[in-house]
């Protein structure tokens, strides 16, 4: 009976964890693996969500050493894509650009002309999540004395993990070597790198993201890199006879970059007495002229049936479709 009882105890102990976390990775090994995930890996990806200034954002960030990043962030009405290569930064996202440009006519024309093309900006405009992407910064912020509790046998997306929990965040580390960082979930009201409510997944370590500077980039400091932006300088009706030919002198505030389509000029003749339109015509601008160059377009106005005009005003409006 004693032998049987001893055997039963042995089987029971075999089915349980060894006491004092024997056989489990040490906390130091887990912390080293987590920080090395960020400092030693050639590349990695962070995806998830966070809040900043009251807005809730989704993010997908690819980091490639030594100094390249590809980031997409979005919220309800805004999508922004960014590529950073060294000290150069490139952006794409018309809604974001529109919200950060003025309401004047020139600014609105620039937004329309840019379309969904890439534009060049400053790398300082890109948020730097240092505490979440740098191994040393991550260790100082979330590990060591910042860990107050260890919880074994948890999972992250099906991977066995250990939760190194502290007042700032729950840090989930893979339970098997090389102990990659898997997830960081900030605690309520904790602010890290200017963001709150962050819940990030980490993965794709040492993959080649092939991050490179985009081609055909708009540089707002050099408007000749933009598609055509024609503005009307003057309108003439001196050749208005039968037919009534009207013309307009135009200036291109942009360049000759390919656009969604040709710019068009719409002429409208308005009865001075009634203020009603009595006729119009439309003409495309072709060929395009370069930055700050001028050109002239003309077309015959078709009068509405039965219109009798003793005095009229002719106006012209440019429509620039902008880039793709």
C-alpha positions in Angstrom: 0.0 0.0 0.0 2.9 2.4 0.8 4.5 1.7 -2.6 1.2 2.3 -4.3 0.6 5.5 -2.4 4.1 6.7 -3.3 3.5 5.9 -6.9 0.3 7.8 -6.9 2.0 10.9 -5.4 4.7 10.7 -8.1 2.2 10.6 -10.9 0.3 13.5 -9.4 3.4 15.6 -9.1 4.5 14.8 -12.7 1.2 16.2 -14.0 1.8 19.6 -12.2 4.4 22.3 -12.6 7.6 22.0 -10.8 7.7 24.1 -7.6 9.4 27.5 -7.6 9.1 27.7 -11.4 11.7 25.0 -11.8 12.1 24.3 -15.5 10.7 27.7 -16.5 12.8 30.4 -18.1 14.2 32.9 -15.6 12.8 36.4 -15.4 16.2 37.7 -16.4 16.3 35.5 -19.5 12.8 36.7 -20.4 13.8 40.4 -20.0 17.0 40.0 -22.0 15.0 38.3 -24.8 12.4 41.1 -24.8 14.9 43.9 -25.0 17.1 42.1 -27.5 14.0 41.7 -29.7 14.2 45.4 -30.2 17.9 46.1 -30.1 19.5 43.1 -31.8 16.9 42.2 -34.4 17.5 43.6 -37.9 13.8 44.3 -38.3 10.4 43.8 -36.6 6.8 44.9 -36.9 4.4 46.5 -34.4 0.7 46.5 -35.0 -2.3 47.5 -32.9 -4.1 50.5 -31.6 -3.6 53.5 -29.3 -5.1 56.9 -28.4 -3.6 60.3 -28.8 -5.1 63.7 -28.1 -8.5 62.1 -27.8 -8.3 60.3 -31.2 -8.2 56.5 -31.5 -5.7 55.3 -34.0 -4.7 52.0 -35.6 -1.1 51.5 -36.5 1.2 49.1 -38.5 4.9 50.0 -38.1 7.8 48.2 -39.7 11.2 49.0 -38.4 14.4 48.1 -40.2 17.8 48.8 -38.9 19.7 51.1 -38.9 17.3 53.9 -39.8 14.3 52.9 -41.9 10.6 52.7 -41.1 7.3 52.1 -42.9 4.2 53.2 -41.1 0.5 53.3 -41.7 -1.8 55.0 -39.2 -5.5 55.5 -39.5 -8.6 56.7 -37.6 -12.2 57.1 -38.6 -11.7 59.7 -41.4 -7.9 59.8 -41.9 -5.3 57.5 -43.4 -1.6 58.3 -43.4 1.3 56.3 -44.8 4.9 57.3 -44.1 8.3 56.0 -45.2 11.4 57.1 -43.4 14.8 56.4 -44.9 17.6 58.0 -42.8 16.8 61.7 -42.4 14.3 61.8 -45.3 10.6 61.3 -44.7 7.8 60.7 -47.3 4.0 60.9 -46.7 0.9 59.9 -48.5 -2.7 60.6 -47.4 -4.9 63.3 -48.9 -7.3 63.6 -45.9 -4.4 64.1 -43.6 -2.8 66.7 -45.9 -6.1 68.5 -46.3 -6.6 68.8 -42.5 -3.1 70.3 -42.2 -3.4 72.9 -45.0 -5.1 76.3 -45.0 -8.6 77.0 -46.2 -7.4 79.6 -48.8 -7.7 79.0 -52.5 -4.0 78.3 -53.1 -3.9 75.7 -50.3 -7.0 74.0 -51.5 -5.5 73.8 -55.0 -2.4 72.3 -53.6 -4.3 69.6 -51.8 -6.3 68.8 -54.9 -3.2 68.7 -57.1 -1.4 66.4 -54.7 -4.1 63.8 -54.9 -2.9 60.6 -53.3 0.7 61.1 -54.4 3.7 60.9 -52.0 5.1 64.2 -50.7 8.3 65.0 -49.0 8.4 66.2 -45.4 10.5 66.3 -42.3 11.4 63.2 -40.3 10.7 65.3 -37.2 7.0 65.1 -38.1 7.0 61.3 -37.6 6.2 60.1 -34.0 9.2 58.4 -32.5 8.1 55.6 -30.2 11.5 55.3 -28.5 10.3 53.5 -25.4 8.6 50.9 -27.6 11.2 50.4 -30.4 14.6 50.8 -28.6 15.8 47.9 -26.5 17.5 50.0 -23.8 14.5 52.4 -23.6 12.1 49.5 -23.4 14.0 47.9 -20.6 14.2 51.1 -18.6 10.5 51.8 -19.0 8.9 48.4 -18.7 11.3 45.8 -17.2 13.6 45.4 -14.1 12.2 47.2 -11.2 9.1 48.2 -13.3 7.9 44.5 -13.1 5.9 43.7 -10.0 4.3 40.4 -11.0 5.1 37.4 -13.2 2.3 35.3 -14.6 3.3 32.1 -16.4 1.2 30.0 -18.9 -0.6 32.7 -20.8 -1.0 32.8 -24.5 -0.7 35.5 -27.2 -2.2 34.6 -30.5 -1.7 30.9 -29.7 1.9 31.3 -28.6 2.8 30.3 -25.0 4.0 33.3 -23.1 4.9 34.9 -19.8 3.3 38.1 -18.6 5.8 40.4 -16.9 3.3 42.8 -15.3 3.9 46.2 -13.7 2.1 49.5 -13.0 2.8 50.7 -16.5 2.0 47.7 -18.7 1.5 44.1 -19.2 4.5 42.8 -21.2 4.1 39.4 -22.8 7.2 37.5 -23.7 7.5 34.1 -25.6 8.1 31.3 -23.1 10.6 29.6 -25.4 14.0 30.9 -26.6 14.9 33.4 -27.9 12.1 34.9 -25.8 10.8 37.3 -28.3 8.6 40.2 -27.2 5.0 39.4 -28.2 2.7 42.1 -26.8 2.6 45.3 -24.8 -0.6 46.5 -23.2 -0.5 49.8 -21.4 -2.4 50.1 -18.2 -5.2 52.6 -17.9 -4.1 56.3 -17.9 -0.4 55.5 -18.5 1.2 57.8 -21.0 4.2 56.5 -23.0 5.8 58.4 -25.9 2.7 60.7 -25.8 0.2 57.9 -26.4 -2.3 56.1 -24.1 -4.5 53.0 -24.3 -1.9 51.3 -26.5 -2.2 47.6 -27.2 0.6 46.5 -29.6 1.6 43.1 -31.1 5.3 42.6 -32.0 6.4 40.1 -34.7 8.1 39.4 -38.0 11.5 39.7 -36.5 14.4 39.8 -39.0 12.2 39.9 -42.1 13.2 41.9 -45.1 10.5 44.6 -45.5 12.3 46.1 -48.5 11.7 49.7 -47.3 12.8 52.2 -49.9 12.1 55.8 -50.8 9.1 56.2 -53.2 9.4 57.5 -56.7 7.7 60.5 -58.2 7.6 62.5 -54.9 6.0 65.9 -54.6 8.1 68.6 -52.9 6.0 71.5 -51.7 9.1 73.6 -51.5 9.4 73.1 -55.3 6.0 73.5 -56.9 7.3 72.4 -60.3 7.1 68.8 -58.9 3.2 69.1 -58.8 0.7 68.4 -61.5 -0.6 71.5 -63.3 -2.5 74.1 -61.2 -3.8 76.7 -63.6 -5.3 80.0 -62.4 -7.1 82.6 -64.5 -5.2 85.9 -64.8 -7.6 87.7 -67.1 -10.6 87.2 -69.4 -11.3 88.8 -72.7 -14.5 89.0 -74.8 -13.1 91.4 -77.4 -13.7 88.8 -80.1 -17.3 88.2 -79.2 -19.2 88.4 -82.4 -21.0 85.7 -84.3 -19.9 83.3 -82.9 -18.9 84.9 -79.5 -15.3 83.7 -78.9 -14.0 84.4 -75.4 -10.5 83.8 -74.1 -8.5 83.7 -70.9 -4.9 84.1 -70.0 -3.7 81.4 -67.5 -0.8 80.9 -65.3 0.4 77.5 -64.1 1.3 77.5 -60.4 2.3 73.9 -60.6 4.4 71.8 -62.9 3.9 69.2 -65.7 3.6 66.1 -63.5 1.0 63.6 -64.8 -2.5 64.3 -63.6 -5.7 62.4 -63.5 -6.7 64.3 -66.6 -6.3 67.6 -68.4 -7.2 70.9 -66.7 -10.3 72.5 -68.1 -11.5 76.1 -68.2 -15.2 76.9 -68.1 -16.4 80.2 -69.5 -19.8 81.5 -68.3 -21.6 84.6 -69.7 -24.0 86.2 -67.3 -26.7 88.7 -68.1 -25.8 91.9 -66.3 -29.4 92.9 -65.7 -30.9 89.6 -64.5 -27.7 88.0 -63.1 -28.6 84.8 -64.9 -26.3 82.7 -67.1 -27.1 82.9 -70.8 -24.4 80.7 -72.2 -21.1 78.9 -71.6 -18.3 76.9 -73.2 -15.5 74.7 -71.9 -12.0 74.1 -73.2 -9.1 71.8 -72.2 -5.6 73.2 -71.5 -3.2 71.6 -74.0 -0.4 71.4 -74.2 0.6 72.0 -70.6 3.1 74.8 -69.8 5.8 74.7 -67.1 5.9 76.2 -63.6 5.0 79.9 -63.5 4.5 79.9 -67.3 1.5 81.5 -69.0 -0.8 80.3 -71.8 -4.1 81.4 -73.4 -7.2 79.3 -74.2 -10.4 80.3 -76.0 -13.7 78.8 -77.1 -17.0 80.0 -78.6 -19.9 80.5 -76.2 -23.2 78.7 -77.0 -26.1 80.9 -76.1 -29.2 79.5 -74.5 -32.2 79.3 -76.8 -34.2 82.6 -76.9 -31.6 84.6 -74.9 -31.3 88.3 -75.7 -28.4 90.1 -74.1 -27.7 93.8 -74.2 -24.9 93.7 -71.6 -23.1 90.7 -70.1 -20.2 89.7 -68.0 -17.9 86.8 -68.9 -16.1 84.8 -66.2 -13.7 81.9 -66.4 -13.1 79.1 -63.9 -10.2 76.6 -63.9 -10.7 73.0 -62.9 -7.4 71.1 -62.1 -8.1 67.4 -61.5 -4.8 66.9 -59.7 -2.7 63.8 -59.3 -3.7 60.2 -58.8 
